[in-house]
């Protein structure tokens, strides 16, 4: 959409909606850590589904935000299945939301079917529910691997519900960290969400290392550079000749270098002169003694 500003008329700024019930926001370091963890999980999840469903699966994170639980459930699409996951020391559960029809299709693929989408308006059978829980438990292993110390070690599906009203994973005002995903399974695309109680993630993310200051960064850089191996060369003053001289060179020819005997050699690192040195020896080997460390 293109907005045209007429002469003499100021453009009206867009207002952002602020939810006073959910004023919490993520610090920059927390958001960066969450983005990295969810992106890692999306890659691992896509690899897992590719192996399970026998078709190429690509999964990408489309957003991460903090939302109250009732706001999160109000935005869930019709026909969504919700898997509840206990989070250890808090009463609220994490919620893994996927389209019920997609889960039934995945069960069909795992049983050798061609991936025909079944009618979504029916409950899961006992066999389907067992296969779905096993698949999601394996997905939660990838989630635990991606988040490391941010989440409890043992994650498993507690129950699978066909509606948010039956799920009741948290109190309406409980804050959830909600990640949205876009799944491409073969030629089909679908959306999924993962909501994790903020009471679990935010205290763990509070231990994220604060960014170092300029002096600390400089000290770390010097420490890394001091340990890096570099090639050092002692150079005479170079000689410039034309291609004809080079082509006519033969064994025994002598090239006179324009380097006075009294002048020190250049000590160069990666072609950059960093010091000068006089010719000497150490035992039976030639050596040079640094006489000046001024970079040229």
ZIRACOR-V157150 format. One line per field, one symbol per residue. psi: psi as a letter, one per 30 degrees, with the letter a starting at -180 (. if undefined). burial: I if it has 9 or more other ideal C-beta (glycine too) atoms within 8 Angstrom, else O. Layout:
psi=???
burial=???
This chain:
psi=kkkkkkkfjkkkkkkkkkjffifklkleeeeeeeeeeeeeeeeeeeeeeeeefhlkkkkkkflklkkleeeefffklkgkkkkkjkgcglekllkjklkeeeeeeeeeefgglggkklkfillkleeeeeeeeeeeeeefeeeeeefbffllejklkelklflfefehfllefkkkjkkkkjkjjcfkklklljkkkffeeeeeffgkkkklleeeeeeeeeeeeffkklkkkjklklkkllfeeefgklkfkkkjkhjkffkllkjkjhfkkfllkkkaljbgkklkkkfkgkk.
burial=OOOOOOOOOOOOOOOOOOOOOIOOOIOOIIIOIIIOIIIIIIIIIIOIIIOIIOIOIOIOIOOIOIIIIOIIIOOIOOIIIIIIIOIOOOOIIIIIIIIIIIIIIIIIIIOOOOIOOIOIOOOIOOOIIOIIIOIIIIIIIIIIOIIOOIIOOOIOIOOIIIOIOOIOIIOOOIIIIIIIIIIIIOOOOIIIIIIIIIIIIIOIIOOOOOOOOOOOIOOIOOOOOOOOOOOOOIIOIOOOOOOOOOOOOOOOOOOOOOOOOOOOIIIIIOOOIOIIIIOOOOOOOOOIOIOOOOOO
